[in-house]
Amino acid sequence: MDNRPIGVMDSGVGGLTVAKVLHERYPDEGIVFLGDSKRNPYGERSREEIGRFAGEIKEFLLSKNVKMIIIACNTISFNVPPSFTEGPVPVVKMSLDIDLPGETKKLGIFATPASIRTHAHKNYLEKKFPHVELVEVPCDGVAAAIEQGKEENFISSLVLEAAKEYHALGIDAGYWACTHYPLAPEAFRKALPGVPFIDPALPTVEKGMDILKASDALAGEKGTSHFYFTDELTHAAPLVQRLFGPVTVEKTNLLGV
């Protein structure tokens, strides 16, 4: 067993959707979460910037003596170099291995522009589901709007605008390829009524926990959780406490912030 916490990293509050699944499925595991809310959104940044910022978050989490790091952010997961996951502490990227509802003929992949540019989701899914039409939908401003706590109607209008522009109005299912998006499910449902959306948080968590199970590194006693953000906590703290209860939420600094 290993009672050290699990590190969870994101560009802001979106990664809380993955941390929540981790907390629900493995309640004994302590969590150290860091969201770089000051520099959010990452989705419109260059790959070089994303990699540099992600490296600073990783170093922060390693300084907290974590036993594993989950990258709870698609933009980071698919824009960092392969060397990012190297080292004695396992680093787990967002899972691409999802299941689709039956009879899905057209799938919309909703993600930040930076994630879409990598085509990671499309390249993986077109091999797994060769008979499904895949539509990539870069959602400009949606993650930022969720991060800032904008109204549901505003977020929905952004989603609908992107869906129209990239011909996703006729999809049978949608894939939330950004961890911010499950925080605003009604906005997506309002824009695309009747469309089921897939959240990869659970397969991501299980991918990481399989690594810990294989090395007998699950927690043997209940751990504590700490949540850190690089910007003011006006929006983040109430969200964390709504999802996780009375836990510690603090503002912290990174090298470039």
C-alpha positions as a Markdown table, in Angstrom:
| # | Residue | x | y | z |
|---|---|---|---|---|
| 1 | Met | 0.0 | 0.0 | 0.0 |
| 2 | Asp | 1.0 | 3.6 | -0.5 |
| 3 | Asn | -0.7 | 6.4 | 1.5 |
| 4 | Arg | 0.7 | 9.3 | -0.5 |
| 5 | Pro | -1.9 | 11.4 | -2.3 |
| 6 | Ile | -2.6 | 11.4 | -6.0 |
| 7 | Gly | -1.9 | 14.6 | -7.9 |
| 8 | Val | -4.5 | 15.9 | -10.3 |
| 9 | Met | -3.6 | 18.7 | -12.7 |
| 10 | Asp | -5.7 | 21.0 | -14.9 |
| 11 | Ser | -5.7 | 24.4 | -16.5 |
| 12 | Gly | -8.5 | 25.5 | -14.1 |
| 13 | Val | -11.6 | 24.0 | -12.6 |
| 14 | Gly | -12.4 | 21.5 | -15.3 |
| 15 | Gly | -10.2 | 18.8 | -13.8 |
| 16 | Leu | -12.5 | 18.7 | -10.8 |
| 17 | Thr | -14.8 | 16.5 | -12.9 |
| 18 | Val | -12.1 | 13.8 | -13.0 |
| 19 | Ala | -11.1 | 14.4 | -9.3 |
| 20 | Lys | -14.7 | 13.9 | -8.4 |
| 21 | Val | -14.9 | 10.5 | -10.0 |
| 22 | Leu | -11.6 | 9.5 | -8.3 |
| 23 | His | -13.0 | 10.6 | -5.0 |
| 24 | Glu | -16.3 | 8.7 | -5.5 |
| 25 | Arg | -14.7 | 5.5 | -6.7 |
| 26 | Tyr | -11.7 | 5.5 | -4.4 |
| 27 | Pro | -12.7 | 7.5 | -1.3 |
| 28 | Asp | -9.6 | 6.5 | 0.7 |
| 29 | Glu | -7.2 | 8.2 | -1.8 |
| 30 | Gly | -6.0 | 11.6 | -0.9 |
| 31 | Ile | -5.9 | 14.2 | -3.7 |
| 32 | Val | -3.7 | 17.1 | -4.3 |
| 33 | Phe | -5.3 | 19.2 | -7.1 |
| 34 | Leu | -3.8 | 22.1 | -8.9 |
| 35 | Gly | -5.8 | 24.2 | -11.4 |
| 36 | Asp | -3.9 | 27.0 | -13.2 |
| 37 | Ser | -6.9 | 29.3 | -13.2 |
| 38 | Lys | -4.8 | 32.4 | -13.6 |
| 39 | Arg | -3.6 | 31.4 | -17.0 |
| 40 | Asn | -6.8 | 29.7 | -18.1 |
| 41 | Pro | -7.8 | 29.1 | -20.9 |
| 42 | Tyr | -5.1 | 26.9 | -22.3 |
| 43 | Gly | -7.1 | 25.9 | -25.3 |
| 44 | Glu | -6.2 | 28.9 | -27.4 |
| 45 | Arg | -2.5 | 28.8 | -26.5 |
| 46 | Ser | 0.5 | 27.5 | -28.4 |
| 47 | Arg | 1.8 | 24.0 | -27.8 |
| 48 | Glu | 5.1 | 25.5 | -26.4 |
| 49 | Glu | 3.2 | 27.5 | -23.8 |
| 50 | Ile | 1.0 | 24.6 | -22.8 |
| 51 | Gly | 4.0 | 22.4 | -22.3 |
| 52 | Arg | 5.9 | 25.0 | -20.3 |
| 53 | Phe | 2.9 | 25.7 | -18.0 |
| 54 | Ala | 2.2 | 22.0 | -17.6 |
| 55 | Gly | 5.8 | 21.4 | -16.5 |
| 56 | Glu | 5.4 | 24.0 | -13.8 |
| 57 | Ile | 2.2 | 22.3 | -12.5 |
| 58 | Lys | 3.9 | 18.9 | -12.6 |
| 59 | Glu | 6.8 | 20.2 | -10.5 |
| 60 | Phe | 4.4 | 21.7 | -8.0 |
| 61 | Leu | 2.6 | 18.4 | -7.6 |
| 62 | Leu | 5.8 | 16.4 | -7.3 |
| 63 | Ser | 6.9 | 18.8 | -4.5 |
| 64 | Lys | 3.8 | 17.5 | -2.6 |
| 65 | Asn | 5.1 | 14.0 | -2.7 |
| 66 | Val | 2.3 | 12.5 | -4.9 |
| 67 | Lys | 2.5 | 8.8 | -5.9 |
| 68 | Met | 0.9 | 9.5 | -9.3 |
| 69 | Ile | -0.3 | 12.4 | -11.5 |
| 70 | Ile | -3.5 | 12.4 | -13.5 |
| 71 | Ile | -3.6 | 15.0 | -16.2 |
| 72 | Ala | -7.3 | 15.9 | -16.0 |
| 73 | Cys | -7.1 | 18.1 | -19.0 |
| 74 | Asn | -7.3 | 17.1 | -22.7 |
| 75 | Thr | -5.5 | 20.2 | -23.9 |
| 76 | Ile | -2.5 | 19.4 | -21.7 |
| 77 | Ser | -2.7 | 15.6 | -22.3 |
| 78 | Phe | -2.3 | 15.9 | -26.1 |
| 79 | Asn | 0.0 | 18.9 | -26.4 |
| 80 | Val | 2.8 | 17.9 | -24.0 |
| 81 | Pro | 5.8 | 15.9 | -25.5 |
| 82 | Pro | 6.2 | 12.2 | -24.8 |
| 83 | Ser | 9.0 | 12.9 | -22.2 |
| 84 | Phe | 6.4 | 14.6 | -20.0 |
| 85 | Thr | 5.2 | 11.2 | -18.7 |
| 86 | Glu | 8.6 | 9.9 | -18.0 |
| 87 | Gly | 10.1 | 9.6 | -14.5 |
| 88 | Pro | 9.6 | 7.5 | -11.3 |
| 89 | Val | 6.1 | 8.9 | -10.6 |
| 90 | Pro | 3.5 | 7.6 | -13.2 |
| 91 | Val | 1.8 | 10.4 | -15.2 |
| 92 | Val | -1.6 | 9.4 | -16.7 |
| 93 | Lys | -3.1 | 11.3 | -19.6 |
| 94 | Met | -6.8 | 11.6 | -20.4 |
| 95 | Ser | -8.2 | 8.3 | -21.7 |
| 96 | Leu | -9.3 | 8.1 | -25.3 |
| 97 | Asp | -10.9 | 4.7 | -24.8 |
| 98 | Ile | -14.6 | 5.4 | -24.7 |
| 99 | Asp | -17.8 | 3.5 | -25.6 |
| 100 | Leu | -20.5 | 4.8 | -27.8 |
| 101 | Pro | -24.3 | 4.5 | -27.4 |
| 102 | Gly | -25.7 | 1.9 | -29.7 |
| 103 | Glu | -26.7 | 2.9 | -33.2 |
| 104 | Thr | -24.3 | 5.9 | -33.1 |
| 105 | Lys | -23.6 | 6.8 | -36.7 |
| 106 | Lys | -22.3 | 10.4 | -36.2 |
| 107 | Leu | -20.2 | 11.5 | -33.2 |
| 108 | Gly | -19.3 | 15.1 | -32.4 |
| 109 | Ile | -16.0 | 15.6 | -30.7 |
| 110 | Phe | -16.3 | 18.8 | -28.6 |
| 111 | Ala | -12.9 | 20.2 | -27.5 |
| 112 | Thr | -10.7 | 23.2 | -27.2 |
| 113 | Pro | -9.0 | 24.5 | -30.4 |
| 114 | Ala | -5.7 | 23.3 | -29.1 |
| 115 | Ser | -7.0 | 19.7 | -28.6 |
| 116 | Ile | -8.7 | 19.6 | -31.9 |
| 117 | Arg | -5.4 | 20.7 | -33.6 |
| 118 | Thr | -3.8 | 17.5 | -32.5 |
| 119 | His | -6.6 | 15.3 | -33.9 |
| 120 | Ala | -5.7 | 12.8 | -31.1 |
| 121 | His | -9.3 | 12.0 | -30.4 |
| 122 | Lys | -10.3 | 11.6 | -34.1 |
| 123 | Asn | -7.3 | 9.5 | -35.0 |
| 124 | Tyr | -7.9 | 7.1 | -32.1 |
| 125 | Leu | -11.7 | 6.8 | -32.5 |
| 126 | Glu | -11.7 | 6.3 | -36.3 |
| 127 | Lys | -9.7 | 3.2 | -35.8 |
| 128 | Lys | -11.9 | 1.9 | -33.0 |
| 129 | Phe | -15.2 | 2.9 | -34.7 |
| 130 | Pro | -14.4 | 2.8 | -38.5 |
| 131 | His | -18.1 | 3.0 | -39.5 |
| 132 | Val | -18.9 | 6.1 | -37.4 |
| 133 | Glu | -18.7 | 9.6 | -38.9 |
| 134 | Leu | -16.6 | 11.8 | -36.7 |
| 135 | Val | -17.0 | 15.6 | -36.5 |
| 136 | Glu | -14.4 | 17.7 | -34.7 |
| 137 | Val | -15.9 | 20.8 | -33.1 |
| 138 | Pro | -13.4 | 23.3 | -31.7 |
| 139 | Cys | -15.4 | 25.3 | -29.1 |
| 140 | Asp | -13.8 | 28.7 | -28.9 |
| 141 | Gly | -14.4 | 30.3 | -25.5 |
| 142 | Val | -16.5 | 27.6 | -23.9 |
| 143 | Ala | -14.0 | 26.4 | -21.4 |
| 144 | Ala | -13.2 | 30.0 | -20.4 |
| 145 | Ala | -16.9 | 30.8 | -20.0 |
| 146 | Ile | -17.4 | 27.8 | -17.7 |
| 147 | Glu | -14.2 | 28.7 | -15.8 |
| 148 | Gln | -15.6 | 32.2 | -15.3 |
| 149 | Gly | -19.0 | 30.9 | -14.2 |
| 150 | Lys | -20.9 | 32.5 | -17.1 |
| 151 | Glu | -24.6 | 32.0 | -17.4 |
| 152 | Glu | -26.0 | 28.8 | -18.9 |
| 153 | Asn | -27.6 | 30.6 | -21.9 |
| 154 | Phe | -24.3 | 32.3 | -22.8 |
| 155 | Ile | -22.4 | 29.0 | -22.7 |
| 156 | Ser | -25.2 | 27.3 | -24.7 |
| 157 | Ser | -25.0 | 29.9 | -27.4 |
| 158 | Leu | -21.3 | 29.3 | -27.8 |
| 159 | Val | -21.8 | 25.6 | -28.1 |
| 160 | Leu | -24.6 | 26.0 | -30.6 |
| 161 | Glu | -22.5 | 28.4 | -32.7 |
| 162 | Ala | -19.7 | 25.9 | -32.8 |
| 163 | Ala | -22.0 | 23.0 | -33.6 |
| 164 | Lys | -23.5 | 25.0 | -36.5 |
| 165 | Glu | -20.1 | 26.1 | -37.9 |
| 166 | Tyr | -18.7 | 22.6 | -37.9 |
| 167 | His | -21.8 | 20.7 | -39.1 |
| 168 | Ala | -22.5 | 18.9 | -35.8 |
| 169 | Leu | -26.2 | 19.6 | -35.6 |
| 170 | Gly | -27.1 | 16.1 | -36.8 |
| 171 | Ile | -24.9 | 14.1 | -34.5 |
| 172 | Asp | -26.2 | 11.0 | -32.6 |
| 173 | Ala | -23.8 | 11.5 | -29.7 |
| 174 | Gly | -21.3 | 14.0 | -28.4 |
| 175 | Tyr | -17.9 | 13.4 | -26.7 |
| 176 | Trp | -16.8 | 15.9 | -24.0 |
| 177 | Ala | -13.1 | 16.1 | -24.9 |
| 178 | Cys | -12.6 | 18.9 | -22.4 |
| 179 | Thr | -13.0 | 18.3 | -18.7 |
| 180 | His | -14.6 | 21.7 | -18.2 |
| 181 | Tyr | -17.6 | 20.7 | -20.4 |
| 182 | Pro | -19.3 | 18.2 | -17.9 |
| 183 | Leu | -19.6 | 21.1 | -15.5 |
| 184 | Ala | -22.2 | 22.7 | -17.8 |
| 185 | Pro | -24.2 | 19.7 | -19.0 |
| 186 | Glu | -27.5 | 21.6 | -19.4 |
| 187 | Ala | -25.8 | 24.2 | -21.6 |
| 188 | Phe | -24.8 | 21.4 | -24.0 |
| 189 | Arg | -28.2 | 19.7 | -23.8 |
| 190 | Lys | -30.0 | 23.0 | -24.5 |
| 191 | Ala | -27.8 | 23.6 | -27.6 |
| 192 | Leu | -28.2 | 20.0 | -28.8 |
| 193 | Pro | -31.4 | 18.6 | -27.3 |
| 194 | Gly | -31.7 | 14.8 | -27.1 |
| 195 | Val | -28.0 | 14.2 | -27.8 |
| 196 | Pro | -26.3 | 12.0 | -25.2 |
| 197 | Phe | -22.8 | 13.1 | -24.2 |
| 198 | Ile | -19.9 | 10.9 | -23.2 |
| 199 | Asp | -17.6 | 11.9 | -20.3 |
| 200 | Pro | -14.1 | 10.1 | -20.3 |
| 201 | Ala | -13.5 | 10.8 | -16.6 |
| 202 | Leu | -14.2 | 7.3 | -15.5 |
| 203 | Pro | -11.9 | 5.5 | -18.0 |
| 204 | Thr | -9.2 | 8.0 | -17.2 |
| 205 | Val | -9.4 | 7.3 | -13.4 |
| 206 | Glu | -9.5 | 3.6 | -13.9 |
| 207 | Lys | -6.5 | 3.7 | -16.2 |
| 208 | Gly | -4.5 | 5.4 | -13.4 |
| 209 | Met | -5.8 | 3.2 | -10.7 |
| 210 | Asp | -4.9 | 0.0 | -12.7 |
| 211 | Ile | -1.3 | 1.2 | -12.5 |
| 212 | Leu | -1.5 | 1.6 | -8.7 |
| 213 | Lys | -3.3 | -1.7 | -8.3 |
| 214 | Ala | -0.6 | -3.5 | -10.3 |
| 215 | Ser | 2.1 | -2.2 | -7.9 |
| 216 | Asp | 0.0 | -2.7 | -4.7 |
| 217 | Ala | 0.0 | 1.1 | -4.2 |
| 218 | Leu | -3.6 | 1.8 | -3.3 |
| 219 | Ala | -4.1 | 3.7 | 0.0 |
| 220 | Gly | -4.4 | 1.7 | 3.1 |
| 221 | Glu | -6.1 | 4.4 | 5.1 |
| 222 | Lys | -8.3 | 7.4 | 4.4 |
| 223 | Gly | -6.3 | 10.3 | 3.1 |
| 224 | Thr | -6.9 | 14.1 | 3.0 |
| 225 | Ser | -7.4 | 16.3 | 0.0 |
| 226 | His | -6.1 | 19.8 | -0.8 |
| 227 | Phe | -7.2 | 21.9 | -3.8 |
| 228 | Tyr | -4.9 | 24.7 | -5.1 |
| 229 | Phe | -5.6 | 27.3 | -7.7 |
| 230 | Thr | -3.4 | 30.1 | -9.1 |
| 231 | Asp | -6.1 | 32.8 | -9.3 |
| 232 | Glu | -8.6 | 34.2 | -6.8 |
| 233 | Leu | -11.0 | 31.6 | -5.4 |
| 234 | Thr | -14.3 | 33.4 | -5.9 |
| 235 | His | -15.6 | 30.8 | -8.3 |
| 236 | Ala | -13.3 | 27.8 | -7.6 |
| 237 | Ala | -13.8 | 27.5 | -3.8 |
| 238 | Pro | -17.6 | 27.2 | -3.8 |
| 239 | Leu | -17.4 | 24.8 | -6.7 |
| 240 | Val | -14.9 | 22.6 | -4.9 |
| 241 | Gln | -16.9 | 22.6 | -1.7 |
| 242 | Arg | -20.1 | 21.8 | -3.5 |
| 243 | Leu | -18.4 | 18.8 | -5.1 |
| 244 | Phe | -16.2 | 17.6 | -2.3 |
| 245 | Gly | -17.6 | 19.0 | 0.9 |
| 246 | Pro | -15.4 | 20.8 | 3.5 |
| 247 | Val | -11.9 | 20.4 | 2.1 |
| 248 | Thr | -9.0 | 22.8 | 2.0 |
| 249 | Val | -8.9 | 25.2 | -0.9 |
| 250 | Glu | -6.0 | 27.6 | -1.3 |
| 251 | Lys | -4.5 | 30.0 | -3.7 |
| 252 | Thr | -0.9 | 29.3 | -4.7 |
| 253 | Asn | 1.8 | 30.6 | -7.1 |
| 254 | Leu | 3.7 | 29.0 | -9.9 |
| 255 | Leu | 6.9 | 30.1 | -11.5 |
| 256 | Gly | 5.3 | 32.1 | -14.3 |
| 257 | Val | 2.2 | 33.3 | -12.5 |
